[in-house]
Amino acid sequence: MDFSVKKLASDAGVFFSRAVQFTQENLGQAEKTELDAHFENLLARADCTKNWTEKIFRQTEYLLQPNPIDHTGARIEEFLYEKLDRKVPSRPTNAELLGQYMLEAAKDFGPGTPYGSTLIKVGECQQRLGGAEREFLQTSAISFLTPLRNFLEGDWRTISKERRLLENRRLDLDACKARVKKAKAAETKAACEGEAVPDFQETRPRNYVLSASASANVSLFPFPCGHGLSQLWTEEVDKAEHELRVAQTEFDRQAEVTRLLLEGISSTHVNHLRCLHEFVEAQTAYYNQCHRVMQDLQKELGSSHADAFSSSFGRNPGSSPDPVASASSPTASETDVLQIEEVQPPASGTRKAKVLYDYDAADTSEMSLLADELITVYTVPGMDSDWLVGERGNQKGKVPVTYLELLS
């Protein structure tokens, strides 16, 4: 019990001494030991690395899981499963959920209907996209997020702990320097002028306990005595210098430990660079896979687009035709009369036209267009006014007027 009380008193005295030194430094009343320029550069580099690593880590998390609510819920769920030593269950991605809803809707609408069959195709595509996204999330979490988290929660905590310890050692060192300075000044003053029993409040730490010999000397010489006072001050200076040497040794040792940890930031940069390359590769593979899936879907939908609409409108023979469709497309009689392959351009009256938008040909009588290209167009008798005949090299076909800008 006595040992615990003494240790508590000693710790409280050290804390108070450091607080006094720190306050005096901020008020400009005490000197501060400055670190060398290389050490300061290492500290600044470490702080910069920590700050930007933390920002990149958080933003990457938001990129991989944009919804903050879902993100928080997922982290809490992962934390609970980790504490219970259980594997985190696999959660469907948003694309997988969308695909599931589309497939379920197709069952209700009827898989044989144009809308239902298209929902099935798009739903299966969304599920493939969701699978690619899941693989990308797992790869990114292992190869990129985990190393960044390990640095922030492991290496950086160790560096921060050693830096705080170094700061405490520096405060102890500067406090010892201040006590040596005051003790020497008091010794010089006592030797020159002589004074009463010295007051050690300013030259000893708050937790300092007088030795038996010092206490005896103080009690034996209550009045001025040059030889006794000089001896007391000499002992006081020796003790202060011994404490200074001990504090200097501890500070140098802690500074070396902290320096080695700070120099390890270079290895951290190399490791994070490798992880960044792996993240870019995973992201490239993910987007390439998504692009291929969407291209396949677009081709599949484009090939069945015309058939789906023709079957949907031609299902009831007695129904009236769509007035918009009949107005914008040539009739059967016009197709029979007008054969594009046999149409010859007129001797005069051809014009250049600039294509405004991309256009996919609906049948063999039409010509596909690409935006910003130049083609030759002309009219032929019997053709609907909404259409022109266009030529591009050896290709020839009908083109819609609304997609063109006629040039003079």
Secondary structure, DSSP 8 states (H G I E B T S, - for coil): -HHHHHHHHHHHHHHHHHHHHHHHHHTT-S------HHHHHHHHHHHHHHHHHHHHHHHHHHHHS--HHHHHHHHHHHHHHHHTT--------HHHHHHHHHHHHHHHH-TTSHHHHHHHHHHHHHHHHHHHHHHHHHHHIIIIIHHHHHIIIIIHHHHHHHHHHHHHHHHHHHHHHHHHHHHHHHHHHHHHH--SS--TTTTS-TT----HHHHHHHHH--S--HHHHHHHHHHHHHHHHHHHHHHHHHHHHHHHHHHHHHHTHHHHHHHHHHHHHHHHHHHHHHHHHHHHHHHHHHHHHHHHHHHHHHHHHSS-TTS---HHHHHHS--HHHHHH--GGG----SS--EEEEE-S-B--SSTTB--B-TT-EEEEE--TT--TTEEEEEETTEEEEEEGGGEEE--
